């Protein structure tokens, strides 16, 4: 057993519990998720410029965000099947290439229709990265540290988001929104490192020929093992959290930057970027701490603490208007309103067997995105008629409902993968 140090060292001793293969798998999945966030969130950061440059309304801007989420749901299921059939690393590389290439393609858009097509194709790759990465990490780390490892992976979304903020801040004022999207092709280079350095998990290699992977066989397995009800509950819970997250976060840059007469806060580009970077710090801390807390208190209790706290702080965020208060409340919103995503990979990995794991992880996570795709569109539509504060209060109610869904979901902490 590893010796646990004190203080800060106690937070990171788990890293030594993983093999070299496990650590490389975690690095690959973490950086892939970071670059996924980097590419996807560029849209939110240039949305106000897109609305001006292409003549889009808030409803259209929200609709394009929703189309991306619907495409990501399809991509998540597709790449989940690919990961179970052909390997976690192959699916991971394929998804990164897809979202990188089509992020750059968005920079060539001349019409709203062209932009919509590229956003749909980008979303297809975006959905696939999480399914393959979560399976890869889950299958290479021991159960007592699985939550920490997946929390570490998930935390890189905040880093990718913060990088997108910085790139947008440096490029947008000088070169325009097209060059912001062109920067999104850079993650494609990361594929070469994955191909050379990351191996398939032993548990997948030993079991890949024991069952034909298909959605029909997954359904038969769920029915036989009486897991259909739990799967529906997990999917609905995740759909609600995704609805709330995307409905809130896609519009935050516009809310902070749009003129007051357009329903925004009218903050300068520098102030807006500073507030958003502060939120990403809170988001990163939320991701990291969720893994430690859920490995200690359990997945269920930790999820409920985070979701109910998110409801409270988003309600508070919709009320306050001064930059100082937003700077204080914003990181708390991001901490509780995002950190729970660290637990979803662990919960679903512990519910399902290896042969169907990536497929069912991809389905439960990304099927939720179909319903959540209403978030950006609905918030944008309500903001047009009722204002952003009213829209954000809707998000509060969704978080409360997501927390209540955990009544139907069992505790899975500590389960051995099968």
VMD Tcl script that draws the C-alpha trace (Angstrom):
set ca {
  {0.00 0.00 0.00}
  {1.26 3.46 -0.89}
  {2.39 5.68 1.92}
  {0.22 8.74 2.20}
  {1.99 12.00 2.88}
  {0.63 14.97 4.72}
  {-0.61 18.33 3.53}
  {-0.56 19.00 -0.19}
  {1.30 15.75 -0.88}
  {-1.70 13.82 0.42}
  {-3.75 15.21 -2.46}
  {-1.40 13.88 -5.09}
  {-0.01 10.63 -3.70}
  {-2.58 8.69 -5.75}
  {-0.64 9.54 -8.92}
  {2.06 7.04 -7.91}
  {-0.58 4.30 -7.55}
  {-1.05 4.21 -11.33}
  {1.18 2.34 -13.74}
  {3.06 4.15 -16.49}
  {0.40 3.02 -18.92}
  {-2.34 4.37 -16.66}
  {-0.64 7.74 -16.31}
  {-0.15 8.07 -20.08}
  {-3.79 7.14 -20.64}
  {-4.86 9.78 -18.13}
  {-2.64 12.43 -19.72}
  {-3.96 11.60 -23.21}
  {-7.61 11.68 -22.12}
  {-7.11 14.85 -20.07}
  {-5.40 16.77 -22.86}
  {-7.97 15.49 -25.37}
  {-10.76 16.79 -23.12}
  {-8.93 20.09 -22.62}
  {-8.58 20.59 -26.36}
  {-12.22 19.56 -26.83}
  {-13.23 22.40 -24.48}
  {-10.83 24.76 -26.21}
  {-12.38 24.12 -29.62}
  {-16.02 23.98 -28.58}
  {-16.01 27.06 -26.35}
  {-14.45 29.29 -28.99}
  {-17.98 29.60 -30.40}
  {-19.38 31.02 -27.17}
  {-16.51 33.51 -26.97}
  {-17.03 34.89 -30.49}
  {-20.82 34.60 -30.49}
  {-21.41 38.33 -30.08}
  {-19.09 39.00 -33.06}
  {-20.79 36.27 -35.09}
  {-24.20 37.81 -34.40}
  {-22.90 41.08 -35.83}
  {-20.80 39.63 -38.67}
  {-23.35 37.14 -40.01}
  {-26.50 38.97 -38.94}
  {-27.66 36.38 -36.39}
  {-30.30 36.87 -33.72}
  {-30.00 35.48 -30.18}
  {-32.43 32.70 -31.11}
  {-30.28 31.68 -34.11}
  {-27.10 31.82 -32.04}
  {-28.70 29.57 -29.44}
  {-30.05 27.25 -32.13}
  {-26.57 26.69 -33.57}
  {-25.33 25.86 -30.07}
  {-28.19 23.38 -29.72}
  {-27.41 21.76 -33.09}
  {-23.83 21.21 -31.92}
  {-25.09 19.42 -28.81}
  {-27.46 17.20 -30.80}
  {-24.59 16.24 -33.11}
  {-22.39 15.53 -30.09}
  {-25.03 13.11 -28.80}
  {-24.89 11.15 -32.06}
  {-21.09 11.31 -32.10}
  {-20.88 10.11 -28.51}
  {-22.90 6.98 -29.23}
  {-21.05 6.34 -32.52}
  {-17.56 6.71 -31.05}
  {-18.61 4.69 -27.99}
  {-19.38 1.74 -30.27}
  {-16.09 2.33 -32.13}
  {-14.21 2.35 -28.80}
  {-15.75 -0.98 -27.74}
  {-15.17 -2.62 -31.12}
  {-11.83 -1.21 -32.27}
  {-10.19 0.30 -29.21}
  {-10.28 3.27 -26.86}
  {-7.22 5.01 -28.34}
  {-8.41 4.74 -31.94}
  {-11.74 6.29 -31.03}
  {-9.96 9.01 -29.05}
  {-7.72 9.91 -32.00}
  {-10.61 9.93 -34.46}
  {-12.74 12.23 -32.34}
  {-9.88 14.73 -31.82}
  {-9.21 14.90 -35.56}
  {-12.88 15.50 -36.34}
  {-13.47 18.34 -33.89}
  {-10.14 20.02 -34.72}
  {-10.63 20.06 -38.47}
  {-14.20 21.33 -38.35}
  {-13.47 23.99 -35.75}
  {-10.99 25.48 -38.21}
  {-13.56 25.06 -41.00}
  {-15.95 27.36 -39.08}
  {-13.53 30.18 -39.89}
  {-14.32 29.80 -43.60}
  {-18.08 30.24 -43.11}
  {-19.70 32.88 -45.28}
  {-23.30 32.12 -44.37}
  {-25.19 30.96 -41.31}
  {-25.98 27.69 -43.09}
  {-22.30 26.94 -43.71}
  {-21.51 27.69 -40.08}
  {-24.33 25.38 -38.98}
  {-22.95 22.50 -41.08}
  {-19.45 22.90 -39.64}
  {-20.80 23.16 -36.07}
  {-22.75 19.93 -36.52}
  {-19.65 18.08 -37.78}
  {-17.56 19.58 -34.96}
  {-20.13 18.40 -32.42}
  {-19.90 14.86 -33.81}
  {-16.23 14.69 -32.82}
  {-16.79 16.53 -29.55}
  {-19.25 13.91 -28.32}
  {-16.88 11.06 -29.12}
  {-13.93 12.30 -27.08}
  {-15.57 11.95 -23.68}
  {-16.87 8.41 -24.23}
  {-13.51 7.00 -25.34}
  {-11.46 9.00 -22.82}
  {-13.64 8.11 -19.82}
  {-13.50 4.39 -20.66}
  {-9.73 4.55 -21.15}
  {-9.15 6.17 -17.74}
  {-11.71 4.02 -15.90}
  {-10.11 0.80 -17.11}
  {-6.53 1.70 -16.25}
  {-6.89 3.08 -12.69}
  {-7.69 1.13 -9.48}
  {-11.16 1.63 -7.97}
  {-9.95 3.51 -4.88}
  {-8.45 6.21 -7.11}
  {-10.85 6.09 -10.07}
  {-12.80 9.14 -8.91}
  {-9.62 11.17 -8.47}
  {-8.29 10.18 -11.89}
  {-11.56 11.02 -13.64}
  {-11.77 14.27 -11.69}
  {-8.27 15.11 -12.89}
  {-9.32 14.37 -16.48}
  {-12.52 16.37 -16.19}
  {-10.69 19.35 -14.68}
  {-8.90 19.90 -17.96}
  {-12.16 21.16 -19.45}
  {-11.72 24.29 -17.30}
  {-8.13 24.67 -18.52}
  {-9.26 24.33 -22.14}
  {-12.01 26.87 -21.57}
  {-9.53 29.31 -19.99}
  {-7.14 28.81 -22.94}
  {-10.00 29.59 -25.30}
  {-10.69 32.79 -23.36}
  {-7.03 33.83 -23.65}
  {-6.79 32.98 -27.35}
  {-10.00 34.85 -28.05}
  {-8.80 37.85 -26.05}
  {-5.51 37.96 -28.02}
  {-6.84 37.23 -31.51}
  {-10.42 38.52 -31.71}
  {-9.75 42.28 -31.31}
  {-6.90 42.24 -33.86}
  {-7.68 39.57 -36.48}
  {-11.41 38.89 -36.05}
  {-13.52 35.82 -35.30}
  {-12.36 33.79 -38.31}
  {-8.80 33.55 -37.00}
  {-10.07 32.51 -33.59}
  {-11.60 29.45 -35.26}
  {-8.46 28.81 -37.35}
  {-6.51 28.41 -34.10}
  {-8.80 25.48 -33.30}
  {-6.99 23.16 -35.73}
  {-3.93 22.92 -33.44}
  {-5.28 20.01 -31.30}
  {-5.00 17.72 -34.36}
  {-1.23 17.60 -33.81}
  {-1.78 15.86 -30.45}
  {-3.03 12.73 -32.24}
  {0.53 11.77 -33.21}
  {1.60 11.56 -29.56}
  {-1.40 9.38 -28.64}
  {-0.64 6.99 -31.50}
  {2.96 6.51 -30.33}
  {2.59 6.51 -26.53}
  {-0.84 5.29 -25.38}
  {-1.74 1.58 -25.26}
  {-5.14 -0.08 -25.09}
  {-6.24 -1.21 -21.57}
  {-5.54 -4.86 -20.76}
  {-9.12 -5.40 -19.61}
  {-10.39 -4.36 -23.07}
  {-7.79 -6.45 -24.93}
  {-8.68 -9.58 -22.96}
  {-12.44 -9.25 -23.41}
  {-13.00 -7.71 -26.82}
  {-13.91 -10.96 -28.62}
  {-16.33 -12.29 -26.01}
  {-19.37 -10.37 -27.21}
  {-20.56 -8.64 -30.38}
  {-20.95 -4.97 -29.52}
  {-24.20 -3.47 -30.76}
  {-26.91 -1.21 -29.37}
  {-29.35 -4.16 -29.50}
  {-27.06 -6.33 -27.36}
  {-26.62 -3.43 -24.93}
  {-30.38 -3.14 -24.58}
  {-30.75 -6.90 -24.03}
  {-28.04 -6.79 -21.36}
  {-29.72 -3.90 -19.54}
  {-33.06 -5.68 -19.56}
  {-31.56 -8.96 -18.40}
  {-29.63 -7.31 -15.54}
  {-32.59 -5.08 -14.58}
  {-30.56 -1.95 -15.26}
  {-32.98 -0.23 -17.64}
  {-34.58 1.90 -14.91}
  {-31.24 3.00 -13.49}
  {-29.94 3.76 -16.99}
  {-32.96 5.95 -17.72}
  {-32.53 7.77 -14.39}
  {-28.80 8.36 -14.99}
  {-29.47 9.60 -18.52}
  {-32.25 11.98 -17.44}
  {-30.16 13.30 -14.54}
  {-27.25 13.97 -16.88}
  {-29.57 15.55 -19.47}
  {-30.76 18.02 -16.85}
  {-27.22 18.92 -15.78}
  {-26.13 19.35 -19.39}
  {-29.21 21.46 -20.13}
  {-28.34 23.70 -17.20}
  {-24.62 23.89 -17.96}
  {-24.90 24.70 -21.65}
  {-27.91 26.97 -21.20}
  {-25.90 29.00 -18.70}
  {-22.31 28.83 -19.98}
  {-22.94 29.31 -23.68}
  {-24.49 32.70 -22.94}
  {-22.22 33.95 -20.12}
  {-19.71 35.68 -22.49}
  {-22.55 37.42 -24.33}
  {-24.35 38.29 -21.07}
  {-21.24 39.96 -19.68}
  {-20.23 41.70 -22.92}
  {-23.44 42.73 -24.71}
  {-24.56 46.37 -24.27}
  {-27.07 47.09 -21.50}
  {-29.74 47.99 -24.07}
  {-29.31 44.48 -25.52}
  {-29.85 42.84 -22.14}
  {-26.19 42.38 -21.22}
  {-23.91 43.87 -18.57}
  {-21.96 46.06 -21.01}
  {-18.55 45.17 -19.53}
  {-15.34 45.85 -21.44}
  {-13.51 42.99 -23.15}
  {-10.81 42.97 -20.47}
  {-13.26 42.93 -17.56}
  {-15.36 40.22 -19.20}
  {-12.28 38.05 -19.81}
  {-11.10 38.55 -16.23}
  {-14.46 37.47 -14.79}
  {-14.49 34.41 -17.04}
  {-10.95 33.34 -16.18}
  {-11.90 33.60 -12.47}
  {-14.85 31.31 -13.17}
  {-12.53 28.77 -14.84}
  {-10.40 28.69 -11.70}
  {-13.51 27.84 -9.70}
  {-14.49 25.27 -12.32}
  {-11.09 23.56 -12.16}
  {-11.20 23.37 -8.37}
  {-14.74 21.96 -8.54}
  {-13.65 19.19 -10.90}
  {-10.61 18.23 -8.83}
  {-12.29 18.26 -5.42}
  {-15.28 16.24 -6.64}
  {-13.04 13.24 -7.27}
  {-11.57 13.33 -3.76}
  {-14.91 13.94 -2.05}
  {-16.75 11.26 -4.03}
  {-14.02 8.69 -3.32}
  {-14.54 9.51 0.37}
  {-18.28 10.26 0.79}
  {-19.60 8.36 -2.22}
  {-20.81 9.37 -5.68}
  {-24.45 9.90 -4.71}
  {-24.03 12.18 -1.70}
  {-21.35 14.29 -3.40}
  {-23.43 14.75 -6.55}
  {-26.41 15.97 -4.53}
  {-24.29 18.46 -2.54}
  {-22.89 19.95 -5.74}
  {-26.21 20.12 -7.65}
  {-28.22 21.76 -4.87}
  {-25.39 24.22 -4.19}
  {-25.25 25.06 -7.92}
  {-28.96 25.93 -7.85}
  {-28.41 28.39 -5.00}
  {-25.37 30.15 -6.45}
  {-26.83 30.53 -9.96}
  {-29.92 32.13 -8.42}
  {-27.58 34.52 -6.62}
  {-25.66 35.18 -9.86}
  {-28.88 36.21 -11.60}
  {-29.50 38.87 -8.94}
  {-26.10 40.55 -8.47}
  {-24.79 43.05 -11.03}
  {-21.65 44.71 -9.70}
  {-18.31 43.43 -11.11}
  {-16.96 42.80 -7.59}
  {-19.92 40.61 -6.57}
  {-19.82 38.75 -9.89}
  {-16.12 38.13 -9.31}
  {-16.93 36.60 -5.91}
  {-20.01 34.61 -6.92}
  {-18.82 33.49 -10.38}
  {-16.16 31.02 -9.18}
  {-18.67 29.46 -6.75}
  {-21.18 29.07 -9.58}
  {-18.51 27.35 -11.68}
  {-17.24 25.23 -8.75}
  {-20.62 23.67 -7.91}
  {-22.27 24.13 -11.31}
  {-19.60 22.15 -13.18}
  {-17.56 20.00 -10.77}
  {-20.16 17.20 -10.63}
  {-19.27 16.16 -14.20}
  {-16.15 14.53 -12.72}
  {-18.37 11.88 -11.18}
  {-20.31 10.76 -14.23}
  {-17.49 8.72 -15.77}
  {-16.94 6.87 -12.50}
  {-20.65 6.16 -11.92}
  {-21.23 4.79 -15.42}
  {-17.96 2.84 -15.48}
  {-19.00 1.15 -12.22}
  {-22.50 0.34 -13.52}
  {-21.58 -1.43 -16.79}
  {-19.25 -4.27 -17.92}
  {-16.15 -3.77 -20.07}
  {-17.61 -5.17 -23.29}
  {-20.38 -2.53 -23.32}
  {-18.75 0.12 -21.15}
  {-17.78 2.77 -23.71}
  {-21.01 2.26 -25.67}
  {-23.21 2.71 -22.60}
  {-21.09 5.53 -21.22}
  {-21.35 7.26 -24.58}
  {-25.10 6.64 -24.72}
  {-25.96 7.81 -21.19}
  {-23.77 10.89 -21.42}
  {-24.62 11.93 -24.96}
  {-28.27 10.92 -25.15}
  {-28.66 13.46 -22.39}
  {-27.24 16.04 -24.78}
  {-30.24 15.65 -27.10}
  {-32.55 16.99 -24.41}
  {-29.93 19.44 -23.20}
  {-29.69 20.90 -26.69}
  {-32.81 22.87 -25.83}
  {-30.79 24.78 -23.23}
  {-28.91 27.30 -25.40}
  {-31.93 27.90 -27.64}
  {-34.42 28.28 -24.78}
  {-32.16 30.56 -22.76}
  {-31.47 32.68 -25.84}
  {-35.18 32.92 -26.66}
  {-36.15 33.82 -23.09}
  {-33.31 36.33 -22.90}
  {-34.70 38.02 -26.00}
  {-38.11 38.53 -24.42}
  {-37.63 38.32 -20.62}
  {-33.96 39.12 -20.06}
  {-30.99 36.99 -18.98}
  {-31.82 37.13 -15.27}
  {-35.15 35.38 -15.89}
  {-33.43 32.75 -18.06}
  {-30.83 32.02 -15.39}
  {-33.54 31.45 -12.79}
  {-34.89 28.71 -15.04}
  {-31.44 27.06 -14.79}
  {-31.79 27.11 -10.99}
  {-34.95 24.99 -11.20}
  {-33.28 22.52 -13.55}
  {-30.41 21.97 -11.10}
  {-32.87 21.29 -8.29}
  {-34.64 18.69 -10.40}
  {-31.32 17.04 -11.35}
  {-30.42 16.72 -7.67}
  {-33.77 15.10 -6.93}
  {-33.15 12.44 -9.63}
  {-30.48 10.86 -7.40}
  {-33.23 9.28 -5.33}
  {-33.42 6.65 -8.12}
  {-29.66 6.14 -8.67}
  {-27.66 3.70 -6.48}
  {-24.28 4.29 -4.87}
  {-21.46 2.73 -6.95}
  {-18.29 3.80 -5.14}
  {-15.66 1.07 -4.80}
  {-17.08 -1.40 -7.32}
  {-14.56 -3.54 -9.20}
  {-14.81 -3.31 -12.99}
  {-15.97 -6.52 -14.67}
}
mol new
graphics top color blue
foreach p $ca { graphics top sphere $p radius 0.5 }
foreach p [lrange $ca 0 end-1] q [lrange $ca 1 end] { graphics top cylinder $p $q radius 0.2 }
display resetview
